[in-house]
Amino acid sequence: MAQERSSPSESLVPSQHDTPKESLGALLRRYGLHARKALGQHFLSDPGLLDKIVAAAELSPEVSVLEIGAGPGLLTRRLAAVARHVVAVELDGGFVALLRRELAHLANVTVVHGDILKLDVPTLIDAPYAVVANLPYYITSAVLRHLLQCVPSPFRLVLTVQREVAQRIVAAPGQLSLLAVSVQFYGQAYIVMRIPAGAFVPPPQVDSAVLRIDTYEQPPVDVPSPEDFFRVVRAGFSQRRKQLHNVLSAGLGLSAKQAAALLSEAGIAPSRRAETLSLAEWAALTRALARLQLPSS
């Protein structure tokens, strides 16, 4: 079961931040904008929830923040009050125009019109930097991969995502997925809080959760390289319902005898399934593959 922690003290959020003088609905009407389903747009306007998200990031005046999907800028204003610099990335041109006009008086906010998956993040923002985002559900996995593999990577990510996805990411061995292993290799993840669907405009069909990931300076396990590690992990999860000796044989292009030798070298029973392995066991498999010098596809 996913564990949810209390969010950090709300005193970390300044009581005085730039506040719009009109409701979200009035702001959108003034610009002739609405949430676009095709872009997965759902806007959070509850001041208390927005403050808790900023508090969860534990920002300081020395760090920068990358915000993805800034939308109407309600979270952007709060981030600007606590961070040195906010780079707000927005794909929707209508909201880019809104942000540039409504936030023009905030000298520490830069609005970028673009697709985060096509942007070279380290060229946009100076380290150390954190990421805070209300992510469209359909790009969560892709954005996580993109950000966690950046050099330099963010020291922290605070992401509002589909609650089920957050629970998958923080899962323990026995319920692990390729996504969970991929995230946990790069950082410690936990759920800060749940956000009900009704808190958004328009409400999505499912609840959300605020996920915090504190990234590691070095991977928590010893592997020859991240590329080698993920080659083995992807092979293991390619047919997750099957036993490892069959999956690794097919996924790594090994004979049955070679797959058996690999598992024996790593000290892992051939009848195990991918979701039961810990990060340490995946690392053991990766090192064993390198020691045995087995050919892998």
N, C-alpha and C positions, 0 to 999 in steps of 0.2 A: 504494500500500500504506500502510495506517495506520502511523504511527510511535508507538512506545511509549517513554516516558521513564522513567528511574529515579525512584522516589518520593523525596521529600525525606528528609533525615536522620531516622531514627527517634528520635534524641535529642530531637526536638521534642516527643515524647510523654512526659509525666511518668512516672517509673517507679512512683510511688505514686498509684494512682487507686482509687476505690471499686470493690471486686470482690465479686460475689455469692459466697456460700459454698456454692452447690450448682450442679449441672450445668443446662444449658438444659432437658434432658428432665425433670429433677426439678422445676424451677421451673414448667414448663408443667403437669405433672401436679398439682402442689399447687393450682393455680388452675383446673384442669379445662379447660385451653385446648389448642388444636392449630392448626396452620397451616390457613388457609381458602383453598382453591383459588380460590374466587370472587373473593377480594381479592388474588390473586397473591402470597400470603405465602410467603416463603422466608427463613429466619433464618440469619444468619451468626454463629457463635459462636467461631471460631478466634481466640484472643487476638492472635496475631501479625498476622493480616490486619486485624483491627479497629484495632490500633495503627498499621498502615501507612495506613489510611484517614484516621485523625486526623492523622497526620504530613503527608499530602498536602494537607490543608486549611491548614497553616501558620497556625494560630490564635494569638492572643495574648490576654492577660488584659483587653485593652481592647475586644474585639469580642464581639458576640453571635452565636449560631448558631441557625438554624432547622433542626430535624431533622424530616424527613417520613417517616412510617411507623416510629415508634420501636419498635413491637413489644414484645419483652421487656426493652428498655432496656439491653442490653449495650453498644451504641455510645453511648447517652446518658450513661452513667456516665463514659466516657472523655472525651467532649466537655465535661462539667461540670468536669473536672479542669483544663482549659486555657482555657476561655472565661469571659467575664464572666457571661453569661446564656445558658441553653439553653431555647428554646421547642420542646417536643417535641409534634408533631401526630400524632394517631393516630385512625383511623377506626373501628377495632374496639373496641366498648365493653368487651369482656372484657379487652383489653390496656390500655385506659385505666385500669381499676380496678387492674390489676397495677402499672402505672407509678406511679400516685398513692400506692399503699401502699409499694412497694419503694423508691421514690426520695423519700419524704417527708422524709428527713433531709438532702436536698441542697437548700439554700436557694436556689441559683441555677438551679433547674430548674422550669419551668412546663409542665404537661401540658395540652394543648388537645385536646378531643374534637371532631373535625370532619373534613370533606373539604377537603383543601388547595385543590382547584379552586374551592371556594365561599367561601373565606376571603379577606379583604382583608389581605394579608400585611403591608403597612407599618403597619397598626394593631396588629399582634401583637408587633412587635419593633422595637427602636430601631436606627438606623443608627450606625456601620457594622456590617453583618451578613453572615455567610456562610451558605450552605445546604449541609448534608451529609445525604445520603439514600440508602437502599437502596430504589430505586423499583420498584414492580410494573411489569412490562414493558408492560402494556397501557395505562398512562397516561403513559409517558415523554414523548412528544411534547407532549401537552396540558400537563403540568406545566412543561416547559421554556418553552413559550410564556407561560404564566401568570407564571412567575418572572422571565423576562428582560424582560417588558414592565412590571414593577412600577416605581413611582416612590416612593422611591428603590429601585433594584435592588440585589440582593446584589453585593458586590464579588468574590465567588468562589463557585463551586458545585463540590462534589465529590460525584459521583453514581455509584452502582453500578447499572449498566444492562446490558441484553443486549449481549454483545460485538459482535454484528453491527451493532447500532444505534450503538454508540460508533464503530465503524469508518466508518460512513456519515457521522457528524457531523464527523469530522476529515478527510474526503476532500479531495483537491485537485481543481482544475478538470480535467475529463475524466471525473470520477466523482461530480460534485456532484449533490445532490438538493435539493428544497425545504427539507427539514429542515436539511441542512448549511448552506445559504445563510442560513437563518433564524437559526441559532445563531452562525455566524461573523460575522454583521452586528453582533451584540451583544458578542461576546467571543472571545478566543483559546482554542481547545479542544485538548486533547491527552489521550492515554490514559496513565494512570499505571501500571496493571498489569492483568493478566488474573487472574480468579478462576475456578477450575474449578468445574463444576456440583456436584461432590462435596463442596465446602466448605460447602454450604448444607443446612439441615434444613427441609423435605425438599428433595432436590436437584431443580432445574429440569431441563428437557430439553436446555438449551444452556448454554454457558459465559457468564460475565459479565465485565465490565471496569469498572474505576474510571476515570471520566471527570472531568477537571478543566477548568473553564471560568473564566478570569479575565476579568471583564467590562470593557469599555471605558468611560471617562468620556464619550467622544464616539464616534459611529460612525467606523469606519476609512475610510469613503468619503463623499464629498460628495453629498448628495441633497437635494431640496427638503423632503422629510419622509419619515419611515419609512413612513407610509401610502402615499405615492406609490411608494416603492421596492418595497414588497411587493405592490402592485397589479400592477406590471410583472412581478415575479418569479413570482407565482402564475399570471399569464397564460402566461408562458413555460414553466412546468412542467405546464400543464394537459394537454398532449399531448406528453410528453417525447420520444417517438420521432420526432416530425415536425420538419421544418426550421423555423427561427424565423420566416421570413416568413409561413408558413401559420399557425403557432401564435399569433403576435402579432396577426395579422389577426382571427382568430376570438376570441381571448381578450380583446382590447381593443376589439373592435367597430370595427376599422379596415377601410378598403378595401384591396385589394391594393396600390394605388398609394401609399396613406398608410403602410402597413407597410414598403414598400420605402424610402420617404423617411426613415422613422424609423431604420431600420437603417443607411442611408447616412450620416445625420447623426451617428450614434454610432460610425461606423467599423467596423461589424461585418458580416461576410459573411452574406447572407441564407440561405445553405445550412447555417450553423452550427446545432447543437442545444443545448438548454438546459443540459445537464450539462457542456458544454465551456466555458461562460462563467465568468470570474472575478467576484468581487465588484465589482471596478473596472469591468468591462464592464456588469454589471447597473446600476451607478450611472450609467454613461454613457448607457445606454438611458433611464433615468428622467429625466435632465437633458434629453436630446434630446426626449423627449415633451413636457416642459414648454416648451422653447424653440419647438417647432413648433406648440404650442397645438392639438394634435390632440385631437379628442373621444375620450374613452375611457369604456367602460362600467364 
